[in-house]
Amino acid sequence: MAQKRITTTGTKSSLQVHVENVAAGKRRFENVFQAVTRMILDGDDKIDKVTVNGRSTFDFKVFREEKKHIIGMFDEINSFVSFVKDAAEGGSSSEMAFVLIGEPGNGKTFFVDFLSTKYREFIAIPENRRYSFKFTGLDKLGGYGKITHIESQTFEDPMILAMNLFEDKNQNIDFLKKCGLKDDQIKKMYKNYRPLGACSSYILEQIKDYCDNDINKALGFIDIFQIPISESRGTLTGKYAAKDKITSSAVDLLGEESISRLLHITDTDNPYRFDLRRGALARVAGGGIHFADEIFKNKKDLVQVYLGVIQNRTIDIEGFKWPLDTLIVATSNNSEFSRFLEEKEQAPIVDRCRLTYMSHNTNYRLQEKLTAYSIGGVDKTTFTGEKLHIDPNLNYAISVSFILSRMPANDKLTPVEMMKLSAGEVAGEKSLKTLSEVIDDLNRDPDVTKRFGQKGLGHRNLGRAIQMLLEKSGTQEGKCMYAGDIFGAIEAVILDYVQEPGDRAKYLADLKIAKGLHRKNIMTTIFNAYMDEPNAVEKDVLNYVNMIIGVDAKNLGADKIWTYRDPQTGKLVPLKIDETFINSVEERMGLKNEEQKQSYRTTISKIYGQKMIKDPNYNFMDNNDLVKAVTDVRLKSDVAGAGSLVGALSNRTNEENQKLYNRMIETMIDKLGYCTTCAQKTIEYFCTQDDAN
């Protein structure tokens, strides 16, 4: 049968104007993977190189913007960026879903929600806006009752319509050329070609028949509109959370036959009788992101629906097809995924997923930022509305407690060494290479839960511990979230919420180690308060480091004064080398003979050389053993006349001791960020033997 030729005449339609704007670069035609890739990678200074657990990796700035941004997740973000970039370049990822699997409370949902927010902001920029089309004047066609206009149900791009205006591909190319597109632009666009959805195709044919195949008249029935960006309506970014087996239905994803539409439509073969917007997928089908929360919790028939959608990228109802342009990101917890894998017949969907096992954050410095999120940025108040103070040691106490729970047992490294190396800090003579070896060994385990960072107390447990601290009568009466009380709250969380006996015992042992680290932290505070100087310990630690570097200097005179250049200020600084102080510090660390001392000094000098090149502000305060030794030596020498500082602060019956106590409380409040309650409780804790190693 001879093919109908369709002619164009007259004024420009809104579709022609849109294609001209695309040709001129004012509007874009790209798939969702290309848009997300552009959002992450386009522009200057979008990528950083960082070292994580001894390995060099990339960090993408778009995930570190905003006040409450993503923290850590370096490997997972790298996997995601690689996934969307491969899909944007036509790789196999374009027919897959990206699935994050991990323990509850490790940030999976936060990652997807943050990605969706950034994508909405990106598309809201005028030059990035997405467009779709609607058919108008349907009352002229007849057969639609009171329905006068119909939007593309899957928010199809106008360029898809332009590539499907004619049955003959060459005629479509001619139409695009007349609108100003060059051959290379057309060739590039056809890489993203897909057919029109069932109802758009059906209505377009009706319009062309009504217009006697005069395309100009037919284009008069088409209007271009911007796709609405709405989180609450689920357009552009949408979420489908797994429901229970009774209430969930494929209708929630795909849509269903609409009774109200059937009252208007006379032709029962019209695909528009299906209301696709009733389902979550159609609303994100025009270059959107679909978030399938806890995907493997869904019943089997819904998982099968996802399999079809992921593999074929179409909504398929009763043989009608609507192509999708959607990035599908899903989450699942370990236990649900393991249960799902046991059902062998469900294997095909796993083959269609890019699985990424998301670990907990294992860097305690980054955890301090996450803990700050949980503590909250808004000023806290007591039940009676009075301002609630936050102990300056609280964040550290919480962060180390939770990070230590995530450090797996290992023969090569202690939990504290593992924690420090993960944060890029000094851990005695242990190196990052050792940590890399440990992580490699652990990550070869087929049981995912035994891999590095996969087990531990999560973010929700952290939130519960803070809630328990807030509800304590001591917190409310003292108007302060005192750090020493958080350990009892964390212990309660472990006992109440950790079901596995082995895990519970490990976490309680880790909590004991965290208490010891907290005590070392308090020692630093007490010394700074005693010296009436916020950075007293830091200065003495750096003095020790500079002394051991200068003690062997060739230009050292009989007066033992060594002049060095301060890396922070660049000025020359004279320093009196006190060998008694050096030896006292080293003896405190258990270094008995000259050989041990020399070996330790060499290690410190090496660290100094490596760290100062990258960071002139490095202060050795991450070296807990050195900090404790310096603090102990200074406290012993400076308080020798008054017995011990513990004795002086405990026994305040004489005026001198009371004055010392009052002065230290004043320093803690004025210079160190304490309130009266946590200052008094901290000194009281220092005077006990609790948690002393």
RATA-V360081 format. One record per pair of residues at least 24 apart in sequence whose ideal C-beta (glycine too) atoms are under 10 Angstrom apart, sorted by the first residue. I is the first residue (numbers start at 1). J is the second residue. Records with the same first field share a line. If there is no record, write none. Layout:
I=J + J
//
This chain:
3=166 + 167 + 168 + 171
4=166 + 167 + 168 + 208 + 212 + 213
5=166 + 168 + 171 + 213
6=165 + 166 + 167 + 168 + 171 + 175 + 208 + 211 + 212 + 213 + 214 + 215 + 216 + 218
7=213 + 214 + 215 + 216
8=165 + 171 + 174 + 175 + 178 + 214 + 215 + 216 + 217 + 218 + 219
9=214 + 215 + 216 + 217
10=214 + 215 + 216 + 217 + 219 + 220
11=216 + 219 + 220
12=179 + 216 + 219
13=215 + 216 + 217 + 218 + 219 + 220 + 221 + 222 + 223 + 224
14=131 + 133 + 136 + 158 + 219 + 220 + 222 + 223 + 224 + 225
15=133 + 158 + 159 + 161 + 162 + 165 + 175 + 179 + 215 + 218 + 219 + 220 + 222 + 223 + 224
16=158 + 162 + 175 + 178 + 179 + 180 + 216 + 219 + 222 + 224
17=158 + 179 + 224
18=131 + 133 + 157 + 158 + 159 + 161 + 162 + 179 + 222 + 224
19=158 + 159 + 161 + 162 + 175 + 176 + 178 + 179 + 180 + 181 + 189 + 224
20=178 + 179 + 180 + 181
21=131 + 158 + 179 + 180 + 224
22=131 + 157 + 158 + 159 + 162 + 176 + 179 + 180 + 181 + 185 + 189
23=176 + 177 + 179 + 180 + 181 + 182 + 185 + 186
24=180 + 181
25=127 + 185
26=126 + 127
27=126 + 127 + 128 + 129 + 130 + 131 + 157 + 158 + 159 + 224
28=127 + 128 + 129 + 130 + 131 + 157 + 159 + 287
29=130 + 131 + 157 + 158 + 159 + 160 + 162 + 163 + 181 + 185 + 188 + 189 + 192 + 287
30=88 + 128 + 130 + 157 + 159 + 188 + 189 + 192 + 287 + 325
31=87 + 88 + 90 + 94 + 157 + 191 + 192 + 194 + 287 + 313 + 325 + 326 + 327
32=84 + 87 + 88 + 94 + 119 + 123 + 130 + 236 + 284 + 285 + 286 + 287 + 288 + 289 + 290 + 324 + 325 + 326 + 327 + 328
33=83 + 84 + 85 + 86 + 87 + 88 + 89 + 90 + 91 + 93 + 94 + 192 + 287 + 325 + 326 + 327
34=84 + 85 + 87 + 88 + 89 + 191 + 192 + 287 + 325
35=84 + 88 + 119 + 122 + 123 + 128 + 130 + 287 + 288 + 289 + 325 + 327
36=62 + 80 + 81 + 83 + 84 + 85 + 87 + 88 + 115 + 118 + 119 + 122 + 287 + 289 + 327
37=81 + 83 + 84 + 85 + 86 + 87 + 88 + 89
38=84 + 88 + 122 + 128
39=84 + 115 + 118 + 119 + 121 + 122 + 123 + 125 + 128
40=77 + 80 + 81 + 84 + 85 + 115 + 118 + 119 + 122
41=81 + 84 + 85 + 88
42=122
47=81
50=74 + 424
51=424 + 432
52=78 + 362 + 363 + 366 + 422 + 424
53=362 + 363 + 418 + 421 + 422 + 423 + 424 + 432 + 435 + 436 + 438 + 439 + 452 + 453
54=421 + 422 + 424 + 431 + 432 + 433 + 434 + 435 + 436 + 437 + 438 + 439
55=432 + 435 + 436 + 439 + 440
58=82
62=114 + 115 + 118 + 119 + 121 + 122
63=111 + 114 + 115 + 118
65=114 + 118 + 121
66=114 + 117 + 118 + 121
67=373 + 377
68=110 + 114 + 369 + 372 + 373 + 377
69=114 + 118 + 369 + 373
70=107 + 110 + 111 + 114 + 115 + 118 + 370
71=107 + 110 + 361 + 363 + 365 + 366 + 367 + 368 + 369 + 370 + 372 + 373
72=106 + 107 + 359 + 360 + 361 + 362 + 363 + 365 + 366 + 367 + 369 + 370 + 453
73=100 + 106 + 107 + 108 + 110 + 111 + 114 + 356 + 358 + 359 + 361 + 366
74=361 + 363 + 366
75=356 + 357 + 358 + 359 + 453
76=100 + 102 + 106 + 107 + 108 + 111 + 356 + 357 + 358 + 359
77=111 + 115 + 356
78=356
79=354 + 355 + 356 + 357 + 358
80=111 + 112 + 115 + 329 + 354 + 356
82=354
83=327 + 329 + 354 + 356
84=115 + 327 + 329
86=354
87=327 + 354
90=191 + 192
92=352 + 354
93=327 + 354
94=313 + 327
95=310 + 311 + 312 + 313 + 352
96=310 + 311 + 328 + 351 + 352 + 353 + 354 + 355
97=290 + 292 + 295 + 306 + 307 + 309 + 310 + 311 + 326 + 327 + 328 + 329 + 330 + 349 + 352 + 353 + 354 + 355
98=327 + 328 + 329 + 330 + 331 + 353 + 354 + 355 + 356
99=292 + 295 + 296 + 310 + 328 + 329 + 330 + 331 + 332 + 337 + 349 + 350 + 352 + 353 + 354 + 355 + 356 + 357 + 358
100=295 + 329 + 330 + 331 + 332 + 333 + 354 + 355 + 356 + 357 + 358
101=295 + 296 + 330 + 331 + 332 + 333 + 334 + 336 + 337 + 338 + 353 + 355 + 356 + 357 + 358 + 448 + 454
102=331 + 332 + 333 + 334 + 337 + 356 + 357 + 358 + 359 + 360 + 448 + 449 + 453 + 454 + 458
103=333 + 334 + 335 + 357 + 358 + 359 + 360 + 406 + 448 + 449 + 453 + 454 + 455 + 456 + 457 + 458 + 459 + 460
104=294 + 333 + 334 + 335 + 458 + 459 + 460 + 461
105=333 + 360 + 456 + 457 + 458 + 459 + 460 + 461 + 462 + 463 + 464
106=333 + 358 + 359 + 360 + 361 + 406 + 453 + 454 + 456 + 458 + 459 + 460
107=358 + 359 + 360 + 361 + 370 + 458 + 459
108=293 + 294 + 329 + 330 + 331 + 332 + 333 + 356 + 358
109=239 + 241 + 291 + 293 + 294 + 331
110=370 + 373 + 459
111=329 + 331 + 358
112=237 + 239 + 289 + 291 + 292 + 293 + 329 + 330 + 331
113=231 + 237 + 239 + 291 + 293
115=237 + 289 + 291 + 327 + 329
116=231 + 236 + 237 + 238 + 239 + 284 + 288 + 289 + 290 + 291 + 327 + 329
117=231 + 237
118=237
119=229 + 236 + 237 + 287 + 288 + 289 + 327
120=229 + 230 + 231 + 235 + 236 + 237 + 288 + 289
121=229
122=229
123=226 + 227 + 229 + 236 + 237 + 287 + 288
124=226 + 229 + 236
126=226
129=226 + 227 + 229
130=155 + 157 + 158 + 226 + 227 + 228 + 229 + 235 + 236 + 286 + 287 + 288 + 325
131=155 + 156 + 157 + 158 + 159 + 224 + 225 + 226 + 227 + 286 + 287
132=156 + 157 + 158 + 160 + 161 + 200 + 223 + 224 + 225 + 226 + 227 + 228 + 285 + 286 + 287
133=157 + 158 + 159 + 160 + 161 + 162 + 200 + 204 + 222 + 223 + 224 + 225
134=200 + 203 + 221 + 222 + 223 + 224 + 225
135=199 + 200 + 203 + 204 + 206 + 207 + 218 + 221 + 222 + 223 + 272
136=207 + 220 + 221 + 222 + 223
137=207 + 210 + 220 + 221 + 222 + 223
138=203 + 206 + 207 + 210 + 221 + 264 + 272
140=207 + 210 + 211 + 221
141=203 + 206 + 207 + 209 + 210 + 211 + 221
142=206 + 210 + 266
143=206 + 264 + 265 + 266 + 267 + 270
144=203 + 206 + 261 + 264 + 265 + 266 + 267 + 270 + 272
145=261 + 262 + 263 + 264 + 265 + 266
146=263 + 264
147=260 + 261 + 263 + 264 + 265 + 272
149=221 + 223
150=199 + 200 + 203 + 261 + 272
151=200 + 223 + 225 + 227 + 277
152=196 + 197 + 199 + 200 + 203 + 225 + 227 + 276 + 282 + 285 + 286 + 322
153=197 + 198 + 199 + 200 + 255 + 271 + 272 + 274 + 275 + 276 + 277 + 278 + 279 + 282 + 283 + 285 + 286 + 315 + 322
154=196 + 197 + 198 + 199 + 200 + 255 + 276 + 277 + 281 + 282 + 283 + 284 + 285 + 286 + 288 + 314 + 315 + 322 + 323 + 324 + 325 + 326
155=197 + 225 + 227 + 228 + 235 + 236 + 277 + 282 + 283 + 284 + 285 + 286 + 287 + 288 + 324 + 325
156=194 + 195 + 196 + 197 + 200 + 227 + 285 + 286 + 287 + 322 + 323 + 324 + 325
157=189 + 192 + 194 + 224 + 227 + 286 + 287 + 325
158=222 + 223 + 224 + 225
159=189 + 192 + 193
160=189 + 192 + 193 + 194 + 195 + 196 + 197 + 200 + 286 + 323 + 325
161=196 + 200 + 201 + 204 + 219 + 222 + 224
162=189 + 219
163=189 + 190 + 192 + 193 + 194 + 195 + 196
164=193 + 194 + 195 + 196 + 200 + 201 + 204
165=196 + 204 + 208 + 215 + 218 + 219 + 222
166=208 + 213 + 215
167=205 + 208
169=193
171=215
175=215 + 219
192=325
193=323
194=313 + 314 + 323 + 324 + 325
195=314 + 321 + 322 + 323
196=321 + 322 + 323
197=271 + 272 + 276 + 282 + 285 + 314 + 315 + 320 + 321 + 322 + 323 + 324
198=270 + 271 + 272 + 274 + 276 + 314 + 315 + 316 + 317 + 318 + 319 + 320 + 321 + 322 + 323
199=270 + 271 + 272 + 273 + 274 + 276 + 320 + 322
200=271 + 272 + 322
201=271 + 320 + 321 + 322
202=267 + 269 + 270 + 271 + 272 + 320
203=270 + 271 + 272
206=267 + 270
227=283 + 284 + 286 + 287 + 288
228=283
229=288
230=283
233=277 + 283
234=277 + 279 + 280 + 281 + 282 + 283 + 284 + 288 + 290 + 291
235=277 + 282 + 283 + 284 + 285 + 286 + 288
236=283 + 284 + 286 + 287 + 288 + 289
237=283 + 284 + 288 + 289 + 290 + 291 + 327 + 329
238=279 + 280 + 281 + 282 + 283 + 284 + 285 + 288 + 289 + 290 + 291 + 292 + 326
239=280 + 284 + 289 + 290 + 291 + 292 + 293 + 329
240=279 + 280 + 281 + 284 + 290 + 291 + 292 + 293 + 294 + 295 + 298 + 302 + 306 + 330
241=280 + 291 + 292 + 293 + 294 + 295 + 297 + 298 + 331
242=292 + 293 + 294 + 295 + 296 + 297 + 298 + 299 + 302 + 303 + 330 + 331 + 332 + 336
243=294 + 297 + 298 + 299 + 302
244=297 + 299
245=297 + 298 + 299 + 300 + 301 + 302
246=299
248=297 + 298 + 299 + 301 + 302
249=279 + 299 + 301 + 302 + 305
250=279 + 298 + 299 + 301 + 302 + 304 + 305 + 306 + 317
251=275 + 278 + 279 + 317
252=278 + 279 + 280 + 281 + 298 + 302 + 305
253=278 + 279 + 280 + 281 + 282 + 290 + 292 + 298 + 302 + 305 + 306 + 309 + 315
254=278 + 279 + 280 + 281 + 282 + 302 + 305 + 308 + 309 + 315 + 316 + 317 + 322
255=279 + 280 + 281 + 282 + 283 + 315 + 317 + 322
256=317
257=317 + 318
269=320
271=317 + 318 + 319 + 320 + 321 + 322
272=320
273=318 + 320
274=315 + 317 + 318 + 320 + 322
276=315 + 317 + 320 + 322
279=305 + 315 + 317
281=305 + 306 + 309 + 314 + 315 + 322 + 324 + 326 + 328
282=315 + 322 + 324 + 326
283=326
284=324 + 325 + 326 + 327 + 328
285=309 + 313 + 314 + 315 + 322 + 323 + 324 + 325 + 326
286=324 + 325 + 326
287=324 + 325 + 326 + 327
288=324 + 325 + 326 + 327
289=326 + 327 + 328 + 329
290=324 + 326 + 327 + 328 + 329 + 330
291=327 + 328 + 329 + 330 + 331
292=328 + 329 + 330 + 331 + 332
293=329 + 330 + 331 + 332
294=330 + 331 + 332 + 333 + 336 + 337
295=328 + 329 + 330 + 331 + 332 + 336 + 337 + 340 + 349 + 353
296=330 + 331 + 332 + 333 + 335 + 336 + 337 + 338 + 339 + 340 + 341 + 343 + 346 + 349 + 350 + 353
297=331 + 332 + 333 + 336 + 337 + 339 + 340
298=336 + 340
300=340 + 343 + 345 + 346
303=340 + 343 + 346 + 348 + 349
304=346 + 348 + 349
306=330 + 349 + 352 + 353
307=346 + 348 + 349 + 350 + 351 + 352 + 353
308=349 + 352
309=352
310=348 + 349 + 352 + 353
311=348 + 349 + 351 + 352
328=352 + 353
329=354
330=355
331=358
334=358 + 447 + 448 + 449 + 454 + 455
335=449
337=448
338=447 + 448 + 449
355=448
357=443 + 448 + 449 + 451 + 453 + 454
358=453 + 454
359=406 + 439 + 443 + 448 + 451 + 452 + 453 + 454 + 455 + 456
360=402 + 403 + 405 + 406 + 452 + 453 + 454 + 455 + 456 + 457 + 458 + 459
361=399 + 402 + 403 + 406 + 422 + 453 + 456 + 458 + 459
362=403 + 406 + 407 + 408 + 418 + 419 + 421 + 422 + 423 + 435 + 439 + 452 + 453 + 456
363=399 + 403 + 419 + 421 + 422 + 423 + 424 + 425 + 453
364=396 + 399 + 400 + 401 + 402 + 403 + 404 + 406 + 407 + 419 + 420 + 422 + 423 + 425 + 517
365=399 + 403 + 420 + 422 + 423 + 424 + 425 + 622
366=399 + 403 + 422 + 423
367=395 + 396 + 398 + 399 + 400 + 401 + 402 + 403 + 406 + 419 + 422 + 423 + 459 + 462
368=395 + 396 + 398 + 399 + 400 + 403 + 423
369=395 + 399
370=395 + 398 + 399 + 402 + 459 + 462
371=395 + 396 + 397 + 398 + 399 + 400 + 401 + 402 + 403 + 459 + 462 + 466
372=398 + 399
373=459 + 462 + 463
374=398 + 402 + 459 + 460 + 462 + 463 + 464 + 465 + 466 + 467
375=462 + 463 + 466 + 469 + 470 + 481
376=466
380=466 + 470 + 475 + 479 + 481
381=479
382=470 + 475 + 476 + 477 + 478 + 479 + 480
383=470 + 471 + 476 + 477
384=476 + 479
386=476 + 479
387=479 + 480 + 675
388=470 + 475 + 476 + 478 + 479 + 480 + 481 + 675
389=475 + 478 + 479 + 480 + 481 + 482 + 673 + 674 + 675 + 676 + 677 + 678
390=480 + 481 + 482 + 483 + 673 + 675 + 678
391=469 + 480 + 481 + 482 + 483 + 484 + 485 + 486 + 673 + 674 + 675 + 677 + 678 + 679 + 681 + 682
392=483 + 521 + 525 + 668 + 672 + 673 + 674 + 675 + 678 + 682
393=482 + 483 + 484 + 486 + 518 + 521 + 522 + 524 + 525 + 672 + 673 + 674 + 678 + 682 + 685
394=466 + 469 + 480 + 481 + 482 + 483 + 484 + 485 + 486 + 518 + 678
395=483 + 486
396=483 + 514 + 517 + 518 + 521
397=482 + 483 + 484 + 485 + 486 + 487 + 490 + 514 + 515 + 517 + 518 + 521 + 522
398=462 + 465 + 466 + 469 + 483 + 486 + 487 + 489 + 490 + 514 + 518
399=423 + 462 + 514
400=510 + 511 + 513 + 514 + 515 + 516 + 517 + 518 + 521
401=457 + 462 + 465 + 486 + 487 + 489 + 490 + 491 + 493 + 494 + 507 + 510 + 511 + 512 + 513 + 514 + 515 + 517 + 518
402=456 + 457 + 458 + 459 + 461 + 462 + 465 + 490 + 507 + 510 + 511 + 514
403=453 + 456 + 457 + 510 + 514
404=456 + 457 + 506 + 507 + 509 + 510 + 511 + 512 + 513 + 514 + 517
405=455 + 456 + 457 + 458 + 461 + 490 + 494 + 498 + 503 + 506 + 507 + 508 + 509 + 510 + 511 + 513 + 514
406=452 + 453 + 454 + 455 + 456 + 457 + 458 + 507 + 510
407=438 + 452 + 453 + 455 + 456 + 506 + 510 + 513
408=438 + 439 + 442 + 445 + 450 + 451 + 452 + 453 + 454 + 455 + 456 + 506
409=506 + 509 + 510
410=434 + 435 + 437 + 438 + 439 + 441 + 442 + 452
411=438
412=437 + 438 + 441
413=437 + 438
414=513
415=506 + 509 + 510 + 513 + 514
416=510 + 513 + 514 + 516 + 517 + 624
418=452
419=510 + 513 + 514 + 517
420=622 + 623 + 624
422=452 + 453
423=622
424=611 + 622
425=611 + 620 + 621 + 622 + 623 + 624
426=603 + 604 + 607 + 610 + 611 + 618 + 620 + 622 + 623 + 624 + 625 + 626
427=622 + 623 + 624 + 625
428=589 + 600 + 603 + 623 + 624 + 625 + 626
429=599 + 600 + 603
449=503
455=500 + 503 + 506 + 507
456=503 + 506 + 507 + 510
457=490 + 493 + 494 + 497 + 498 + 503 + 507 + 510 + 511
458=497
460=493 + 497
461=490 + 493 + 494 + 496 + 497 + 498 + 507
462=490 + 493
463=493
464=489 + 490 + 492 + 493 + 496 + 497
465=489 + 490 + 491 + 492 + 493 + 494 + 497
466=490 + 493
467=493
468=492 + 493 + 496
474=677 + 681
475=677
477=677
478=675 + 676 + 677 + 678 + 680 + 681
479=675 + 676 + 677 + 678
480=674 + 675 + 676 + 677 + 678 + 679 + 680 + 681
481=675 + 677 + 678
482=674 + 675 + 677 + 678 + 679 + 680 + 681 + 682 + 685
483=518 + 521 + 522 + 678 + 681 + 682 + 685
484=515 + 518 + 519 + 522 + 678 + 681 + 682 + 684 + 685 + 690 + 691
485=678 + 681
486=514 + 518
487=511 + 512 + 514 + 515 + 518 + 691
490=514 + 515
512=691 + 693
513=691 + 693
514=691
515=690 + 691 + 692 + 693
516=624 + 691 + 692 + 693
517=624 + 691 + 693
518=685 + 691
519=628 + 685 + 686 + 688 + 689 + 690 + 691 + 692 + 693
520=624 + 625 + 627 + 628 + 631 + 691 + 692 + 693
521=624 + 627 + 628
522=682 + 683 + 685 + 686 + 691
523=624 + 627 + 628 + 630 + 631 + 632 + 635 + 686 + 692
524=621 + 624 + 627 + 628 + 630 + 631
525=631 + 664 + 667 + 668 + 672 + 673 + 674 + 679 + 682 + 683 + 686
526=631 + 635 + 645 + 646 + 649 + 664 + 668 + 682 + 683 + 685 + 686 + 687
527=627 + 630 + 631 + 632 + 634 + 635 + 638 + 645
528=631 + 664 + 667 + 668 + 671 + 672
529=663 + 664 + 665 + 666 + 667 + 668 + 669 + 671 + 672 + 674 + 679 + 682 + 683 + 686
530=631 + 634 + 635 + 638 + 639 + 645 + 648 + 649 + 660 + 663 + 664 + 667
531=634 + 635 + 638 + 664 + 667
532=663 + 664 + 666 + 667 + 670 + 671
533=667 + 671 + 672
534=667 + 668 + 670 + 671 + 672 + 673
535=619 + 621 + 671
536=630 + 631 + 634
537=619 + 621 + 627 + 628 + 630 + 631 + 634
538=619 + 620 + 621 + 627 + 630
539=619 + 630
540=581 + 585 + 627 + 630 + 631 + 633 + 634
541=585 + 619 + 620 + 621 + 623 + 626 + 627 + 629 + 630 + 631
542=566 + 568 + 575 + 608 + 618 + 619 + 620 + 621 + 630
543=575 + 576 + 577 + 578 + 581 + 582 + 585 + 630
544=578 + 581 + 582 + 584 + 585 + 586 + 601 + 604 + 620 + 626 + 627 + 629 + 630 + 633
545=601 + 604 + 605 + 607 + 608 + 618 + 619 + 620 + 623 + 626 + 630
546=573 + 575 + 577 + 608
547=575 + 576 + 577 + 578 + 579 + 581 + 582 + 585 + 601
548=577 + 579 + 582 + 585 + 586 + 597 + 598 + 600 + 601 + 602 + 604 + 605 + 608
549=575 + 577 + 601 + 604 + 605 + 608 + 609
550=575 + 576 + 577
551=577 + 578 + 579 + 582 + 601
552=598 + 601 + 605
553=577
566=616
567=608 + 611 + 612 + 613 + 615 + 616 + 617 + 618
568=612 + 616 + 617 + 618 + 619
569=616
570=616
580=633 + 637
581=630 + 633 + 634 + 637
582=633
583=633
584=629 + 630 + 632 + 633 + 634 + 636 + 637
585=626 + 628 + 629 + 630 + 631 + 632 + 633 + 634
586=626 + 629 + 633
587=629 + 633
588=625 + 626 + 628 + 629 + 630 + 631 + 632 + 633 + 636
589=625 + 626 + 628 + 629 + 630 + 632
590=625 + 629
591=629
600=625 + 626
628=693
644=687
645=683 + 686 + 687
646=683 + 686 + 687 + 688 + 689
647=687
648=687
649=683 + 684 + 686 + 687
650=683 + 684 + 686 + 687 + 688
651=687
//
